[in-house]
Amino acid sequence: MCKIVISRDFSKRAASLLAVLALLASLVPGALEANDKKKKKSKEEEQAEIAAKIKAIDYSFIVWPNPPAVARIRYTNWYSSDKEKRNVQGKVQKKNSWMDRLAGTQTGDEVFSMPFQLVQPYGIAVDSKGNAYVADSKVGAIFIFNTDTREVQLIKNGSDAHFVRIIGLAMDDDDRLFVSDPGLRHVLVFNKDHKAQDVITEGMAEPGDLAIDTQNRLLYVSDVTLDQVLVYDADTLKPVRKIGTTGHKHSLTSPGDFARPSGLAVDREGNLYVADTLNNRIEIFDPDGNFISAFGKSGDGPGYFSRPKGVAIDSDGHLWVADGMQDRVQVFSKDGSQLMISFGGHGLLPGQFQGLVNIVIDKQDRVFTTEIYPGRLQQMQYVTDAQAEKERERREKERAKQTAERHAPASQPEAAPAAVPNAKP
């Protein structure tokens, strides 16, 4: 009697197991089919989805100055991390199949895989394709952001080059990339394929920011230890001259000297602009290294500086200064005599900054800034003088049209036709 009971119980269990297996068998083809459909998605479709997500975030209302004034700066975007998961060497990791995820299997690399994130970004450069390069000394990599698709490439320490503490970036017209590394006391030179091809070491102690004069073929390097700006031939990479006096431990305040110089920029005439950080001023030099003028004083009011870090020049010749202590950007006339506009302030909102360190403007008047504490690259668009004037003219015409319509005489109603008298019989 007991055997019969066990046999029936076993039969019930076997039937239940068969039912579960049948259910799994019916689900597997569906999962495989869904996975195949996912794999069939083209790269163009993926990029279209990314573009749609970007467009879903509307930054168009963030402008400076505030309406109804004509906008001169428009906020466009920000970048912070890589969407791909990578291993510790920086290589993109393939996604696990559904079976691997179900089984819970992981390789050693996958355990540590994560998106690469900006931690301490500093130097910025833009290549001929519009990609934004950001040097991050903590990550030990140069992030290359595609500003259209938000895809990221990396020039990584250990696999692509040897970095210790990368700071400054500069891009030549042929997409040669210059990278300063104060940890190794040199400037690395990469070709357009991101392969290290040369190095500059002569005369450097702690190279920082970089700038290239593409017309006169000069590479400028600020050195915060030497309190000098070093000048090299951008083609032969040989030293040309030094600007400033060294050996005074950041104490000089005389015109043409520096106390921990940082940001550099070159205008169309080849004039050099230097952020003299500890002296809270901007100094201007001609293409031969001769001192022209300086402006700026220590303070927190409009037009004053408190540790200026970055400088940049737009297509109209205006000078943009990034202030590290005040976390703001001020835009001046070419000689610094007039403050045009100011924006920023401490915060994490778009257009605010936390630990602002650098600013660059590319040939399309796109403005890029880096800040340390959120680890972020922000992007804005400068509205040129010509574009602003065109908008003013459009508004004037629209205003004149509306005024004319308001003062136009009201149209008189058409008179009814006179009645024809009845003819006498």
Kinemage of the C-alpha trace (Angstrom):
@kinemage 1
@onewidth
@group {chain A} dominant
@subgroup {mainchain}
@vectorlist {calphas} color= white
{ca met a 1} P 0.000 0.000 0.000
{ca cys a 2} L 2.848 2.395 0.809
{ca lys a 3} L 4.519 1.711 -2.515
{ca ile a 4} L 1.430 2.755 -4.392
{ca val a 5} L 1.302 6.093 -2.533
{ca ile a 6} L 4.971 6.822 -3.306
{ca ser a 7} L 4.414 5.949 -6.949
{ca arg a 8} L 1.479 8.314 -7.252
{ca asp a 9} L 3.410 11.133 -5.489
{ca phe a 10} L 6.344 10.614 -7.827
{ca ser a 11} L 4.020 10.753 -10.823
{ca lys a 12} L 2.593 14.079 -9.649
{ca arg a 13} L 6.073 15.533 -9.210
{ca ala a 14} L 7.162 14.275 -12.602
{ca ala a 15} L 4.092 15.818 -14.205
{ca ser a 16} L 4.776 19.154 -12.517
{ca leu a 17} L 8.413 19.078 -13.655
{ca leu a 18} L 7.371 18.342 -17.230
{ca ala a 19} L 4.927 21.252 -17.133
{ca val a 20} L 7.661 23.641 -15.943
{ca leu a 21} L 10.047 22.426 -18.660
{ca ala a 22} L 7.363 22.883 -21.290
{ca leu a 23} L 6.758 26.426 -20.086
{ca leu a 24} L 10.478 27.252 -20.234
{ca ala a 25} L 10.701 25.748 -23.714
{ca ser a 26} L 7.884 28.011 -24.857
{ca leu a 27} L 9.589 31.099 -23.370
{ca val a 28} L 13.076 30.462 -24.758
{ca pro a 29} L 12.202 31.040 -28.453
{ca gly a 30} L 10.507 34.305 -27.509
{ca ala a 31} L 13.543 35.453 -25.560
{ca leu a 32} L 15.849 34.473 -28.419
{ca glu a 33} L 13.626 36.252 -30.912
{ca ala a 34} L 13.586 39.406 -28.771
{ca asn a 35} L 17.357 39.204 -28.417
{ca asp a 36} L 17.740 38.835 -32.199
{ca lys a 37} L 15.522 41.870 -32.773
{ca lys a 38} L 17.657 43.813 -30.335
{ca lys a 39} L 20.799 42.807 -32.201
{ca lys a 40} L 19.287 43.835 -35.535
{ca lys a 41} L 19.057 47.463 -34.388
{ca ser a 42} L 21.449 49.429 -36.587
{ca lys a 43} L 23.993 51.951 -35.416
{ca glu a 44} L 22.025 54.688 -37.163
{ca glu a 45} L 18.924 53.758 -35.143
{ca glu a 46} L 20.904 53.831 -31.902
{ca gln a 47} L 22.303 57.275 -32.749
{ca ala a 48} L 18.795 58.484 -33.607
{ca glu a 49} L 17.558 57.316 -30.197
{ca ile a 50} L 20.427 59.151 -28.480
{ca ala a 51} L 19.687 62.317 -30.457
{ca ala a 52} L 15.997 62.074 -29.497
{ca lys a 53} L 16.908 61.794 -25.808
{ca ile a 54} L 19.190 64.825 -26.084
{ca lys a 55} L 16.462 66.863 -27.786
{ca ala a 56} L 14.044 65.872 -25.027
{ca ile a 57} L 16.084 68.038 -22.634
{ca asp a 58} L 15.286 71.628 -23.520
{ca tyr a 59} L 18.032 74.093 -22.571
{ca ser a 60} L 16.867 76.766 -25.019
{ca phe a 61} L 15.438 78.965 -22.253
{ca ile a 62} L 18.855 79.283 -20.538
{ca val a 63} L 20.387 82.426 -22.056
{ca trp a 64} L 22.452 85.428 -21.016
{ca pro a 65} L 21.472 88.210 -20.599
{ca asn a 66} L 17.928 87.464 -19.501
{ca pro a 67} L 15.015 88.202 -21.850
{ca pro a 68} L 13.804 90.521 -23.243
{ca ala a 69} L 17.404 91.527 -23.995
{ca val a 70} L 18.941 89.967 -27.100
{ca ala a 71} L 20.658 86.720 -26.072
{ca arg a 72} L 24.459 86.724 -26.415
{ca ile a 73} L 25.140 83.317 -24.834
{ca arg a 74} L 22.952 80.215 -25.161
{ca tyr a 75} L 23.344 77.121 -23.010
{ca thr a 76} L 23.427 73.956 -25.132
{ca asn a 77} L 24.676 70.868 -23.271
{ca trp a 78} L 26.928 69.221 -20.706
{ca tyr a 79} L 29.022 66.046 -20.587
{ca ser a 80} L 30.217 63.963 -17.681
{ca ser a 81} L 30.625 60.253 -18.370
{ca asp a 82} L 30.918 57.476 -20.891
{ca lys a 83} L 27.736 55.531 -21.605
{ca glu a 84} L 29.733 52.338 -22.236
{ca lys a 85} L 30.946 50.008 -19.501
{ca arg a 86} L 34.708 49.484 -19.558
{ca asn a 87} L 37.228 47.363 -17.710
{ca val a 88} L 40.120 48.760 -15.705
{ca gln a 89} L 42.204 49.007 -18.896
{ca gly a 90} L 39.547 51.211 -20.505
{ca lys a 91} L 38.316 48.678 -23.060
{ca val a 92} L 34.585 48.546 -23.816
{ca gln a 93} L 32.965 45.446 -22.341
{ca lys a 94} L 30.495 43.402 -24.357
{ca lys a 95} L 27.053 42.928 -22.894
{ca asn a 96} L 26.329 39.520 -21.415
{ca ser a 97} L 23.838 37.317 -23.211
{ca trp a 98} L 20.538 36.573 -21.520
{ca met a 99} L 21.768 33.074 -20.702
{ca asp a 100} L 24.910 34.429 -18.976
{ca arg a 101} L 22.810 36.889 -16.995
{ca leu a 102} L 20.416 34.081 -16.035
{ca ala a 103} L 23.322 31.889 -14.936
{ca gly a 104} L 25.004 34.783 -13.109
{ca thr a 105} L 28.392 34.199 -14.735
{ca gln a 106} L 30.905 37.085 -14.829
{ca thr a 107} L 34.504 37.401 -15.875
{ca gly a 108} L 37.067 39.195 -13.719
{ca asp a 109} L 36.901 42.293 -15.942
{ca glu a 110} L 33.120 42.376 -15.807
{ca val a 111} L 33.147 42.474 -12.019
{ca phe a 112} L 35.025 45.802 -12.161
{ca ser a 113} L 33.401 47.188 -15.306
{ca met a 114} L 31.774 50.603 -15.083
{ca pro a 115} L 31.345 53.741 -17.209
{ca phe a 116} L 34.333 56.078 -17.131
{ca gln a 117} L 33.406 59.313 -15.347
{ca leu a 118} L 35.084 62.732 -15.314
{ca val a 119} L 36.579 63.234 -11.863
{ca gln a 120} L 39.091 66.077 -12.142
{ca pro a 121} L 38.838 67.522 -15.658
{ca tyr a 122} L 41.059 70.418 -16.634
{ca gly a 123} L 42.450 71.021 -20.139
{ca ile a 124} L 40.110 71.303 -23.135
{ca ala a 125} L 40.740 71.104 -26.879
{ca val a 126} L 38.513 70.748 -29.957
{ca asp a 127} L 39.517 68.975 -33.169
{ca ser a 128} L 38.537 69.706 -36.785
{ca lys a 129} L 35.498 67.404 -36.509
{ca gly a 130} L 34.113 69.261 -33.508
{ca asn a 131} L 34.950 66.581 -30.941
{ca ala a 132} L 35.761 67.934 -27.472
{ca tyr a 133} L 38.862 66.589 -25.701
{ca val a 134} L 39.127 66.779 -21.899
{ca ala a 135} L 42.195 65.872 -19.833
{ca asp a 136} L 41.399 64.244 -16.473
{ca ser a 137} L 44.391 63.847 -14.159
{ca lys a 138} L 42.580 61.638 -11.628
{ca val a 139} L 41.205 59.174 -14.175
{ca gly a 140} L 44.478 59.272 -16.103
{ca ala a 141} L 42.759 59.609 -19.454
{ca ile a 142} L 41.781 62.048 -22.158
{ca phe a 143} L 38.041 61.879 -22.809
{ca ile a 144} L 36.983 62.526 -26.414
{ca phe a 145} L 33.303 63.521 -26.511
{ca asn a 146} L 31.373 63.423 -29.772
{ca thr a 147} L 29.176 66.467 -29.192
{ca asp a 148} L 26.516 65.186 -31.632
{ca thr a 149} L 26.063 61.587 -30.476
{ca arg a 150} L 27.621 61.885 -26.980
{ca glu a 151} L 29.755 58.828 -27.726
{ca val a 152} L 33.102 58.744 -25.945
{ca gln a 153} L 36.571 57.568 -26.887
{ca leu a 154} L 39.506 57.443 -24.495
{ca ile a 155} L 43.235 58.013 -24.730
{ca lys a 156} L 44.088 55.967 -21.667
{ca asn a 157} L 47.119 55.758 -19.437
{ca gly a 158} L 48.866 52.411 -19.761
{ca ser a 159} L 47.293 51.343 -23.020
{ca asp a 160} L 47.662 54.385 -25.283
{ca ala a 161} L 50.358 56.398 -23.499
{ca his a 162} L 52.053 56.879 -20.143
{ca phe a 163} L 50.501 59.637 -18.015
{ca val a 164} L 51.144 60.708 -14.446
{ca arg a 165} L 49.187 63.972 -14.040
{ca ile a 166} L 47.860 65.423 -17.286
{ca ile a 167} L 46.667 69.036 -17.215
{ca gly a 168} L 46.757 71.105 -20.414
{ca leu a 169} L 45.571 70.355 -23.951
{ca ala a 170} L 45.994 72.182 -27.262
{ca met a 171} L 45.004 71.196 -30.802
{ca asp a 172} L 46.848 72.164 -33.972
{ca asp a 173} L 45.122 72.716 -37.325
{ca asp a 174} L 46.150 69.236 -38.497
{ca asp a 175} L 44.630 67.674 -35.351
{ca arg a 176} L 47.962 67.124 -33.627
{ca leu a 177} L 47.212 67.021 -29.913
{ca phe a 178} L 49.586 68.513 -27.337
{ca val a 179} L 49.242 67.245 -23.741
{ca ser a 180} L 51.087 68.689 -20.741
{ca asp a 181} L 52.038 66.325 -17.927
{ca pro a 182} L 53.618 68.155 -14.946
{ca gly a 183} L 54.116 64.810 -13.239
{ca leu a 184} L 56.637 63.902 -15.937
{ca arg a 185} L 57.723 67.490 -16.667
{ca his a 186} L 57.003 67.245 -20.362
{ca val a 187} L 54.504 67.832 -23.172
{ca leu a 188} L 53.438 64.815 -25.239
{ca val a 189} L 52.546 65.219 -28.923
{ca phe a 190} L 49.939 62.900 -30.479
{ca asn a 191} L 49.171 62.608 -34.187
{ca lys a 192} L 45.651 62.748 -35.603
{ca asp a 193} L 45.273 59.001 -34.978
{ca his a 194} L 45.958 59.537 -31.255
{ca lys a 195} L 49.366 57.879 -31.381
{ca ala a 196} L 52.148 59.480 -29.319
{ca gln a 197} L 54.824 60.583 -31.763
{ca asp a 198} L 57.003 63.128 -29.930
{ca val a 199} L 57.755 64.752 -26.586
{ca ile a 200} L 58.997 68.165 -25.407
{ca thr a 201} L 61.050 68.228 -22.213
{ca glu a 202} L 63.580 71.040 -22.474
{ca gly a 203} L 63.247 73.832 -19.919
{ca met a 204} L 60.109 72.606 -18.126
{ca ala a 205} L 59.499 72.285 -14.392
{ca glu a 206} L 55.689 72.059 -14.034
{ca pro a 207} L 53.974 72.616 -17.398
{ca gly a 208} L 50.316 73.593 -17.159
{ca asp a 209} L 48.006 75.154 -19.716
{ca leu a 210} L 48.809 75.208 -23.452
{ca ala a 211} L 47.945 77.409 -26.435
{ca ile a 212} L 48.970 77.337 -30.110
{ca asp a 213} L 49.497 80.290 -32.434
{ca thr a 214} L 48.698 78.568 -35.725
{ca gln a 215} L 49.744 81.585 -37.811
{ca asn a 216} L 53.191 82.146 -36.306
{ca arg a 217} L 53.630 78.425 -35.489
{ca leu a 218} L 54.293 78.891 -31.781
{ca leu a 219} L 53.377 76.661 -28.832
{ca tyr a 220} L 52.897 78.437 -25.484
{ca val a 221} L 53.278 76.554 -22.190
{ca ser a 222} L 52.541 78.115 -18.779
{ca asp a 223} L 54.806 76.846 -16.005
{ca val a 224} L 53.480 77.493 -12.499
{ca thr a 225} L 56.729 76.590 -10.758
{ca leu a 226} L 58.977 78.744 -12.941
{ca asp a 227} L 56.435 81.619 -13.052
{ca gln a 228} L 57.043 81.804 -16.793
{ca val a 229} L 55.383 81.179 -20.131
{ca leu a 230} L 57.652 78.997 -22.270
{ca val a 231} L 57.538 79.421 -26.047
{ca tyr a 232} L 58.398 76.616 -28.489
{ca asp a 233} L 58.396 76.231 -32.241
{ca ala a 234} L 55.218 74.235 -32.937
{ca asp a 235} L 56.880 72.314 -35.791
{ca thr a 236} L 60.461 71.679 -34.646
{ca leu a 237} L 59.434 71.631 -30.956
{ca lys a 238} L 62.577 73.614 -30.097
{ca pro a 239} L 62.588 76.423 -27.472
{ca val a 240} L 62.152 79.952 -28.840
{ca arg a 241} L 61.954 82.227 -25.798
{ca lys a 242} L 60.721 82.594 -22.226
{ca ile a 243} L 58.316 85.259 -20.974
{ca gly a 244} L 58.562 86.391 -17.350
{ca thr a 245} L 61.168 86.190 -14.615
{ca thr a 246} L 61.783 83.024 -12.646
{ca gly a 247} L 63.275 82.365 -9.217
{ca his a 248} L 61.152 84.676 -7.049
{ca lys a 249} L 58.653 82.114 -5.651
{ca his a 250} L 55.457 83.729 -6.997
{ca ser a 251} L 56.213 87.148 -5.454
{ca leu a 252} L 56.656 89.363 -8.531
{ca thr a 253} L 53.905 91.821 -9.445
{ca ser a 254} L 55.777 93.882 -12.058
{ca pro a 255} L 54.303 94.193 -15.574
{ca gly a 256} L 55.361 91.278 -17.757
{ca asp a 257} L 56.046 88.962 -14.806
{ca phe a 258} L 53.805 86.296 -13.265
{ca ala a 259} L 52.832 84.595 -10.036
{ca arg a 260} L 51.668 81.059 -10.957
{ca pro a 261} L 50.442 81.726 -14.520
{ca ser a 262} L 47.746 79.354 -15.725
{ca gly a 263} L 45.313 79.912 -18.620
{ca leu a 264} L 46.545 80.957 -22.082
{ca ala a 265} L 44.848 82.196 -25.253
{ca val a 266} L 45.984 83.617 -28.601
{ca asp a 267} L 43.960 86.030 -30.771
{ca arg a 268} L 43.915 86.371 -34.567
{ca glu a 269} L 46.770 88.890 -34.526
{ca gly a 270} L 48.964 86.495 -32.544
{ca asn a 271} L 48.715 88.411 -29.265
{ca leu a 272} L 49.054 86.256 -26.162
{ca tyr a 273} L 46.709 86.537 -23.155
{ca val a 274} L 47.872 85.064 -19.837
{ca ala a 275} L 45.885 84.484 -16.641
{ca asp a 276} L 48.287 85.691 -13.939
{ca thr a 277} L 46.477 83.750 -11.229
{ca leu a 278} L 47.973 84.895 -7.923
{ca asn a 279} L 48.187 88.521 -9.110
{ca asn a 280} L 44.484 88.411 -10.106
{ca arg a 281} L 45.031 89.961 -13.507
{ca ile a 282} L 45.234 89.255 -17.231
{ca glu a 283} L 48.444 90.212 -19.059
{ca ile a 284} L 48.676 90.770 -22.825
{ca phe a 285} L 51.798 90.276 -24.979
{ca asp a 286} L 52.501 90.750 -28.690
{ca pro a 287} L 53.637 87.846 -30.952
{ca asp a 288} L 57.288 88.626 -30.132
{ca gly a 289} L 56.689 88.323 -26.393
{ca asn a 290} L 56.710 92.036 -25.631
{ca phe a 291} L 54.412 93.223 -22.836
{ca ile a 292} L 51.435 95.300 -24.080
{ca ser a 293} L 49.114 95.830 -21.125
{ca ala a 294} L 47.391 94.256 -18.125
{ca phe a 295} L 44.019 94.622 -16.438
{ca gly a 296} L 42.222 93.296 -13.391
{ca lys a 297} L 42.287 93.708 -9.614
{ca ser a 298} L 41.605 91.457 -6.663
{ca gly a 299} L 37.961 91.503 -5.543
{ca asp a 300} L 34.541 89.997 -6.033
{ca gly a 301} L 32.762 92.877 -7.781
{ca pro a 302} L 32.066 93.172 -11.512
{ca gly a 303} L 35.322 93.246 -13.431
{ca tyr a 304} L 37.380 92.021 -10.478
{ca phe a 305} L 39.153 88.674 -10.182
{ca ser a 306} L 39.776 86.115 -7.485
{ca arg a 307} L 42.135 83.517 -8.937
{ca pro a 308} L 41.507 83.702 -12.702
{ca lys a 309} L 42.268 80.274 -14.174
{ca gly a 310} L 41.211 80.192 -17.828
{ca val a 311} L 41.084 82.643 -20.732
{ca ala a 312} L 39.523 82.345 -24.190
{ca ile a 313} L 38.773 84.614 -27.146
{ca asp a 314} L 35.668 84.535 -29.369
{ca ser a 315} L 35.461 85.385 -33.078
{ca asp a 316} L 34.660 89.035 -32.291
{ca gly a 317} L 37.783 89.392 -30.167
{ca his a 318} L 36.059 89.500 -26.770
{ca leu a 319} L 38.082 88.085 -23.889
{ca trp a 320} L 36.430 85.469 -21.645
{ca val a 321} L 37.923 84.881 -18.186
{ca ala a 322} L 37.069 81.894 -15.960
{ca asp a 323} L 37.411 82.741 -12.257
{ca gly a 324} L 38.212 79.760 -10.040
{ca met a 325} L 37.266 81.221 -6.653
{ca gln a 326} L 34.115 83.019 -7.742
{ca asp a 327} L 32.993 80.259 -10.120
{ca arg a 328} L 31.973 82.744 -12.768
{ca val a 329} L 32.840 83.746 -16.324
{ca gln a 330} L 33.277 87.412 -17.257
{ca val a 331} L 33.410 88.640 -20.850
{ca phe a 332} L 35.461 91.774 -21.583
{ca ser a 333} L 36.263 93.953 -24.549
{ca lys a 334} L 39.503 93.092 -26.326
{ca asp a 335} L 41.679 95.350 -24.174
{ca gly a 336} L 39.824 94.519 -20.970
{ca ser a 337} L 38.587 98.065 -20.463
{ca gln a 338} L 34.875 97.199 -20.567
{ca leu a 339} L 32.931 94.360 -18.953
{ca met a 340} L 30.387 93.075 -21.471
{ca ile a 341} L 28.586 90.321 -19.543
{ca ser a 342} L 29.021 87.986 -16.590
{ca phe a 343} L 27.414 84.657 -15.690
{ca gly a 344} L 27.869 81.644 -13.422
{ca gly a 345} L 28.075 81.451 -9.647
{ca his a 346} L 28.415 78.535 -7.233
{ca gly a 347} L 26.040 75.669 -7.987
{ca leu a 348} L 25.287 72.553 -10.001
{ca leu a 349} L 22.570 73.941 -12.265
{ca pro a 350} L 23.300 74.480 -15.974
{ca gly a 351} L 25.474 77.571 -16.300
{ca gln a 352} L 26.656 77.421 -12.679
{ca phe a 353} L 30.040 76.080 -11.593
{ca gln a 354} L 31.793 74.237 -8.769
{ca gly a 355} L 35.559 74.521 -8.993
{ca leu a 356} L 35.757 76.206 -12.402
{ca val a 357} L 39.226 75.707 -13.890
{ca asn a 358} L 39.244 76.271 -17.646
{ca ile a 359} L 37.472 77.722 -20.675
{ca val a 360} L 37.972 77.257 -24.443
{ca ile a 361} L 36.147 78.677 -27.484
{ca asp a 362} L 36.369 76.833 -30.810
{ca lys a 363} L 36.126 78.136 -34.381
{ca gln a 364} L 32.315 77.777 -34.327
{ca asp a 365} L 32.112 80.009 -31.228
{ca arg a 366} L 31.145 77.081 -29.041
{ca val a 367} L 32.196 77.765 -25.445
{ca phe a 368} L 33.420 74.867 -23.282
{ca thr a 369} L 34.174 74.984 -19.551
{ca thr a 370} L 35.525 72.403 -17.108
{ca glu a 371} L 34.929 72.241 -13.369
{ca ile a 372} L 36.350 69.841 -10.838
{ca tyr a 373} L 33.822 69.075 -8.125
{ca pro a 374} L 30.962 67.730 -10.228
{ca gly a 375} L 33.485 66.545 -12.851
{ca arg a 376} L 31.697 68.216 -15.740
{ca leu a 377} L 32.235 69.716 -19.192
{ca gln a 378} L 29.613 72.364 -20.049
{ca gln a 379} L 28.900 73.716 -23.527
{ca met a 380} L 27.419 77.067 -24.567
{ca gln a 381} L 27.053 78.970 -27.824
{ca tyr a 382} L 28.292 82.532 -28.230
{ca val a 383} L 25.990 84.764 -30.311
{ca thr a 384} L 28.239 86.984 -32.437
{ca asp a 385} L 27.889 90.749 -32.823
{ca ala a 386} L 26.571 90.289 -36.367
{ca gln a 387} L 23.992 87.714 -35.271
{ca ala a 388} L 22.869 89.902 -32.375
{ca glu a 389} L 22.533 92.941 -34.668
{ca lys a 390} L 20.471 90.910 -37.123
{ca glu a 391} L 18.136 89.886 -34.304
{ca arg a 392} L 17.791 93.524 -33.178
{ca glu a 393} L 16.874 94.561 -36.715
{ca arg a 394} L 14.280 91.784 -36.895
{ca arg a 395} L 12.753 92.929 -33.632
{ca glu a 396} L 12.709 96.558 -34.794
{ca lys a 397} L 10.884 95.608 -37.979
{ca glu a 398} L 8.398 93.511 -36.030
{ca arg a 399} L 7.860 96.340 -33.559
{ca ala a 400} L 7.351 98.876 -36.368
{ca lys a 401} L 4.870 96.564 -38.049
{ca gln a 402} L 2.861 96.130 -34.845
{ca thr a 403} L 2.887 99.901 -34.237
{ca ala a 404} L 1.642 100.585 -37.766
{ca glu a 405} L -1.165 98.065 -37.307
{ca arg a 406} L -2.256 99.673 -34.033
{ca his a 407} L -2.393 103.183 -35.539
{ca ala a 408} L -3.959 102.244 -38.834
{ca pro a 409} L -7.459 103.869 -39.262
{ca ala a 410} L -10.303 101.519 -38.732
{ca ser a 411} L -11.822 100.421 -42.020
{ca gln a 412} L -15.192 102.055 -42.719
{ca pro a 413} L -18.100 99.712 -43.439
{ca glu a 414} L -19.249 99.840 -47.016
{ca ala a 415} L -22.342 102.079 -47.543
{ca ala a 416} L -25.538 100.278 -48.414
{ca pro a 417} L -26.697 100.923 -52.015
{ca ala a 418} L -29.317 103.668 -52.276
{ca ala a 419} L -32.881 102.478 -52.631
{ca val a 420} L -34.379 102.950 -56.073
{ca pro a 421} L -37.639 104.917 -55.881
{ca asn a 422} L -40.660 103.075 -57.065
{ca ala a 423} L -41.677 104.069 -60.553
{ca lys a 424} L -44.989 105.815 -60.818
{ca pro a 425} L -47.694 103.881 -62.629
